[in-house]
Amino acid sequence: MELSVYNIKGEDTGKKITLSDKIFGIEQPNDHAIYLDVKQHLANRRQGTHKSKERSEISGSTKKLGRQKGGGGARRGDINSPVLVGGGRVFGPVPRDYGFKLNKKLKALARMSAWTYKAKAEGIIVVEDFTFEAPKTKEYVALTNNLKISDKKSLVILPSVNKNVYLSARNLQNSQVLSPSDLNTYRIMNANYIVLTESALAQVEENFKAYVKE
């Protein structure tokens, strides 16, 4: 797939860049791989610190409330019994780790599938390498306006961490600035438009070198 290269003013520079079909145009995107990779990402974000007290952890008397038989009702033990108000909870939540393992090849397939869907939806924009002299949200907003993506969720990929650009976008709800090493399937699929600088695009393709057959 061939794309035009724009500058930060939204003007076509006349340059063309070709996306690798082995990354951005695979023949059979794998939806299940995308599902698993996104599921793993969301699972890893969970704190898993939820906790409820069982009957052994409730502070209360252990004295038996009534006789075993002849009371006309169900047998009850102490006041910490789960059947009583204020008692412990049966099989309540306990702290746990929700993470699970996925193979590197499957995660790479998921990312390539996500890139393929994004390319087919014309959601990839390539711009010339740029930087800001100082953190200015106004300049970043002007960039999104020039590229006509200000009202959409956008993801700007720079070749390395750029503090000025990052700080310029930090206060904007629908914009995020990342480097290629921070990309994952969830972030690719969650953005309406992905803006790649020329150097960042080269790094993205380099990251898949071990998984792409020549």
C-alpha positions as a LaTeX table, in Angstrom:
\begin{tabular}{lrrr}
\hline
Residue & $x$ (\AA) & $y$ (\AA) & $z$ (\AA) \\
\hline
Met1 & 0.00 & 0.00 & 0.00 \\
Glu2 & 1.34 & 3.42 & $-0.97$ \\
Leu3 & 0.65 & 6.48 & 1.17 \\
Ser4 & 1.38 & 10.18 & 0.74 \\
Val5 & 3.67 & 11.89 & 3.23 \\
Tyr6 & 2.33 & 15.08 & 4.83 \\
Asn7 & 3.99 & 17.83 & 6.85 \\
Ile8 & 2.67 & 19.17 & 10.16 \\
Lys9 & 0.71 & 21.81 & 8.27 \\
Gly10 & $-1.33$ & 19.05 & 6.63 \\
Glu11 & 0.21 & 19.72 & 3.21 \\
Asp12 & 1.13 & 16.91 & 0.82 \\
Thr13 & 4.92 & 16.96 & 0.44 \\
Gly14 & 4.78 & 15.04 & $-2.82$ \\
Lys15 & 6.70 & 12.14 & $-1.31$ \\
Lys16 & 5.26 & 8.62 & $-1.29$ \\
Ile17 & 5.98 & 5.81 & 1.13 \\
Thr18 & 5.12 & 2.14 & 0.70 \\
Leu19 & 3.80 & 0.12 & 3.63 \\
Ser20 & 5.04 & $-3.45$ & 3.86 \\
Asp21 & 2.30 & $-5.88$ & 2.82 \\
Lys22 & 3.80 & $-8.46$ & 5.19 \\
Ile23 & 2.89 & $-6.20$ & 8.14 \\
Phe24 & 0.18 & $-3.79$ & 7.00 \\
Gly25 & $-1.51$ & $-6.05$ & 4.47 \\
Ile26 & $-1.43$ & $-9.67$ & 5.59 \\
Glu27 & $-3.77$ & $-11.97$ & 3.67 \\
Gln28 & $-5.67$ & $-13.39$ & 6.63 \\
Pro29 & $-5.93$ & $-11.10$ & 9.69 \\
Asn30 & $-6.53$ & $-13.22$ & 12.76 \\
Asp31 & $-9.46$ & $-11.88$ & 14.80 \\
His32 & $-8.98$ & $-14.43$ & 17.58 \\
Ala33 & $-5.34$ & $-13.40$ & 18.03 \\
Ile34 & $-6.47$ & $-9.77$ & 18.34 \\
Tyr35 & $-9.08$ & $-10.82$ & 20.92 \\
Leu36 & $-6.55$ & $-12.72$ & 23.02 \\
Asp37 & $-3.95$ & $-9.96$ & 22.93 \\
Val38 & $-6.48$ & $-7.27$ & 23.87 \\
Lys39 & $-7.88$ & $-9.53$ & 26.60 \\
Gln40 & $-4.39$ & $-10.03$ & 28.02 \\
His41 & $-3.68$ & $-6.29$ & 27.98 \\
Leu42 & $-6.91$ & $-5.49$ & 29.83 \\
Ala43 & $-6.34$ & $-8.35$ & 32.27 \\
Asn44 & $-2.86$ & $-7.08$ & 33.10 \\
Arg45 & $-4.31$ & $-3.65$ & 33.87 \\
Arg46 & $-6.56$ & $-5.07$ & 36.60 \\
Gln47 & $-5.24$ & $-4.53$ & 40.12 \\
Gly48 & $-6.86$ & $-7.66$ & 41.50 \\
Thr49 & $-6.91$ & $-6.23$ & 45.03 \\
His50 & $-10.57$ & $-6.99$ & 45.74 \\
Lys51 & $-11.17$ & $-8.76$ & 49.05 \\
Ser52 & $-14.08$ & $-9.76$ & 51.27 \\
Lys53 & $-13.90$ & $-11.33$ & 54.71 \\
Glu54 & $-14.79$ & $-14.96$ & 55.28 \\
Arg55 & $-16.34$ & $-16.13$ & 58.54 \\
Ser56 & $-12.94$ & $-16.89$ & 60.08 \\
Glu57 & $-11.89$ & $-13.27$ & 59.52 \\
Ile58 & $-14.97$ & $-11.59$ & 61.04 \\
Ser59 & $-14.56$ & $-10.04$ & 64.48 \\
Gly60 & $-17.29$ & $-11.53$ & 66.64 \\
Ser61 & $-18.11$ & $-14.05$ & 69.34 \\
Thr62 & $-17.66$ & $-17.74$ & 68.57 \\
Lys63 & $-20.40$ & $-18.72$ & 71.04 \\
Lys64 & $-23.08$ & $-20.98$ & 69.57 \\
Leu65 & $-26.28$ & $-18.93$ & 69.26 \\
Gly66 & $-28.80$ & $-21.68$ & 70.03 \\
Arg67 & $-29.24$ & $-25.36$ & 70.64 \\
Gln68 & $-28.51$ & $-27.79$ & 67.81 \\
Lys69 & $-32.04$ & $-29.20$ & 67.64 \\
Gly70 & $-35.52$ & $-28.27$ & 68.77 \\
Gly71 & $-35.34$ & $-24.60$ & 67.93 \\
Gly72 & $-37.71$ & $-24.88$ & 65.00 \\
Gly73 & $-35.25$ & $-23.45$ & 62.47 \\
Ala74 & $-32.03$ & $-24.19$ & 60.66 \\
Arg75 & $-28.88$ & $-25.01$ & 62.59 \\
Arg76 & $-26.69$ & $-21.99$ & 63.21 \\
Gly77 & $-23.24$ & $-21.70$ & 64.66 \\
Asp78 & $-21.73$ & $-18.44$ & 65.86 \\
Ile79 & $-22.71$ & $-14.89$ & 64.93 \\
Asn80 & $-20.10$ & $-14.87$ & 62.12 \\
Ser81 & $-22.17$ & $-17.36$ & 60.12 \\
Pro82 & $-22.66$ & $-16.33$ & 56.44 \\
Val83 & $-26.44$ & $-16.78$ & 56.78 \\
Leu84 & $-26.64$ & $-13.91$ & 59.27 \\
Val85 & $-26.48$ & $-10.18$ & 58.60 \\
Gly86 & $-22.94$ & $-9.02$ & 59.32 \\
Gly87 & $-21.52$ & $-12.50$ & 58.96 \\
Gly88 & $-18.70$ & $-13.62$ & 56.71 \\
Arg89 & $-19.08$ & $-14.13$ & 52.97 \\
Val90 & $-18.97$ & $-17.57$ & 51.36 \\
Phe91 & $-16.37$ & $-17.92$ & 48.58 \\
Gly92 & $-15.87$ & $-14.15$ & 48.35 \\
Pro93 & $-13.29$ & $-12.46$ & 46.13 \\
Val94 & $-9.64$ & $-12.64$ & 47.19 \\
Pro95 & $-6.57$ & $-10.86$ & 45.76 \\
Arg96 & $-5.42$ & $-12.52$ & 42.55 \\
Asp97 & $-3.42$ & $-11.93$ & 39.40 \\
Tyr98 & $-5.56$ & $-11.89$ & 36.26 \\
Gly99 & $-2.60$ & $-12.02$ & 33.86 \\
Phe100 & $-1.97$ & $-14.95$ & 31.53 \\
Lys101 & 0.71 & $-15.93$ & 29.05 \\
Leu102 & 0.67 & $-15.50$ & 25.29 \\
Asn103 & 3.35 & $-16.58$ & 22.85 \\
Lys104 & 5.42 & $-13.86$ & 21.15 \\
Lys105 & 4.46 & $-15.08$ & 17.68 \\
Leu106 & 0.75 & $-14.88$ & 18.49 \\
Lys107 & 1.15 & $-11.34$ & 19.86 \\
Ala108 & 3.05 & $-10.34$ & 16.72 \\
Leu109 & 0.29 & $-11.84$ & 14.56 \\
Ala110 & $-2.29$ & $-9.88$ & 16.56 \\
Arg111 & $-0.43$ & $-6.59$ & 16.02 \\
Met112 & 0.03 & $-7.26$ & 12.29 \\
Ser113 & $-3.68$ & $-8.10$ & 12.02 \\
Ala114 & $-4.52$ & $-4.85$ & 13.80 \\
Trp115 & $-2.24$ & $-2.87$ & 11.47 \\
Thr116 & $-3.86$ & $-4.54$ & 8.47 \\
Tyr117 & $-7.35$ & $-3.56$ & 9.59 \\
Lys118 & $-6.18$ & $-0.02$ & 10.31 \\
Ala119 & $-4.58$ & 0.26 & 6.85 \\
Lys120 & $-7.72$ & $-1.05$ & 5.13 \\
Ala121 & $-9.80$ & 1.53 & 7.02 \\
Glu122 & $-7.43$ & 4.29 & 5.83 \\
Gly123 & $-6.63$ & 5.05 & 9.44 \\
Ile124 & $-2.86$ & 5.48 & 8.96 \\
Ile125 & $-1.30$ & 8.88 & 8.25 \\
Val126 & 2.41 & 9.35 & 7.56 \\
Val127 & 4.03 & 12.70 & 8.31 \\
Glu128 & 7.55 & 14.08 & 8.11 \\
Asp129 & 9.66 & 13.91 & 11.25 \\
Phe130 & 8.89 & 16.85 & 13.52 \\
Thr131 & 9.43 & 18.22 & 16.99 \\
Phe132 & 8.28 & 21.16 & 19.10 \\
Glu133 & 10.69 & 23.72 & 20.55 \\
Ala134 & 8.66 & 23.86 & 23.75 \\
Pro135 & 5.57 & 22.12 & 25.18 \\
Lys136 & 2.60 & 23.93 & 23.63 \\
Thr137 & $-0.82$ & 22.35 & 23.48 \\
Lys138 & $-1.86$ & 24.99 & 20.92 \\
Glu139 & 0.74 & 23.66 & 18.45 \\
Tyr140 & $-0.40$ & 20.07 & 18.94 \\
Val141 & $-4.05$ & 21.06 & 18.45 \\
Ala142 & $-3.03$ & 22.87 & 15.26 \\
Leu143 & $-1.35$ & 19.66 & 14.08 \\
Thr144 & $-4.51$ & 17.59 & 14.60 \\
Asn145 & $-6.62$ & 20.29 & 12.94 \\
Asn146 & $-4.30$ & 20.39 & 9.92 \\
Leu147 & $-4.52$ & 16.61 & 9.57 \\
Lys148 & $-8.31$ & 16.77 & 10.10 \\
Ile149 & $-8.33$ & 14.33 & 12.99 \\
Ser150 & $-9.05$ & 16.69 & 15.89 \\
Asp151 & $-12.49$ & 15.18 & 16.56 \\
Lys152 & $-11.26$ & 11.58 & 16.49 \\
Lys153 & $-9.17$ & 9.37 & 18.75 \\
Ser154 & $-5.62$ & 9.76 & 17.51 \\
Leu155 & $-2.32$ & 8.08 & 18.28 \\
Val156 & 0.91 & 9.84 & 17.29 \\
Ile157 & 3.95 & 7.58 & 16.98 \\
Leu158 & 7.38 & 9.22 & 17.25 \\
Pro159 & 10.71 & 7.40 & 16.77 \\
Ser160 & 11.76 & 8.12 & 20.36 \\
Val161 & 10.44 & 9.77 & 23.49 \\
Asn162 & 9.92 & 13.47 & 22.78 \\
Lys163 & 9.08 & 15.31 & 25.97 \\
Asn164 & 7.87 & 18.50 & 24.30 \\
Val165 & 5.40 & 16.71 & 22.02 \\
Tyr166 & 4.28 & 14.39 & 24.81 \\
Leu167 & 3.57 & 17.25 & 27.21 \\
Ser168 & 1.76 & 19.17 & 24.46 \\
Ala169 & $-0.72$ & 16.31 & 24.04 \\
Arg170 & $-1.03$ & 15.21 & 27.66 \\
Asn171 & $-4.07$ & 17.35 & 28.45 \\
Leu172 & $-6.02$ & 16.28 & 25.36 \\
Gln173 & $-8.51$ & 13.52 & 26.02 \\
Asn174 & $-8.53$ & 11.88 & 22.58 \\
Ser175 & $-4.81$ & 12.15 & 21.77 \\
Gln176 & $-1.85$ & 10.07 & 22.84 \\
Val177 & 1.85 & 10.19 & 21.95 \\
Leu178 & 3.92 & 6.99 & 22.03 \\
Ser179 & 7.10 & 5.45 & 20.69 \\
Pro180 & 7.08 & 2.22 & 18.61 \\
Ser181 & 8.24 & 0.15 & 21.59 \\
Asp182 & 5.10 & 1.15 & 23.54 \\
Leu183 & 2.66 & 0.03 & 20.86 \\
Asn184 & 0.31 & $-2.88$ & 21.44 \\
Thr185 & $-2.76$ & $-4.34$ & 19.78 \\
Tyr186 & $-5.20$ & $-2.60$ & 22.13 \\
Arg187 & $-3.79$ & 0.86 & 21.40 \\
Ile188 & $-3.73$ & 0.25 & 17.65 \\
Met189 & $-7.36$ & $-0.91$ & 17.58 \\
Asn190 & $-8.57$ & 1.76 & 20.03 \\
Ala191 & $-7.40$ & 4.70 & 17.88 \\
Asn192 & $-9.38$ & 6.00 & 14.92 \\
Tyr193 & $-6.25$ & 7.42 & 13.29 \\
Ile194 & $-2.59$ & 6.59 & 13.79 \\
Val195 & $-0.08$ & 9.26 & 12.79 \\
Leu196 & 3.37 & 7.84 & 12.07 \\
Thr197 & 6.47 & 9.85 & 11.37 \\
Glu198 & 8.75 & 8.48 & 8.66 \\
Ser199 & 11.38 & 7.38 & 11.18 \\
Ala200 & 8.77 & 5.80 & 13.45 \\
Leu201 & 7.34 & 3.81 & 10.54 \\
Ala202 & 10.80 & 2.42 & 9.80 \\
Gln203 & 11.12 & 1.36 & 13.45 \\
Val204 & 7.69 & $-0.30$ & 13.46 \\
Glu205 & 8.67 & $-2.39$ & 10.45 \\
Glu206 & 12.04 & $-3.19$ & 12.03 \\
Asn207 & 10.29 & $-4.48$ & 15.17 \\
Phe208 & 8.52 & $-7.13$ & 13.09 \\
Lys209 & 11.67 & $-8.26$ & 11.29 \\
Ala210 & 11.99 & $-11.44$ & 13.38 \\
Tyr211 & 8.39 & $-12.48$ & 12.61 \\
Val212 & 8.20 & $-11.67$ & 8.88 \\
Lys213 & 9.37 & $-14.21$ & 6.34 \\
Glu214 & 11.55 & $-12.81$ & 3.61 \\
\hline
\end{tabular}
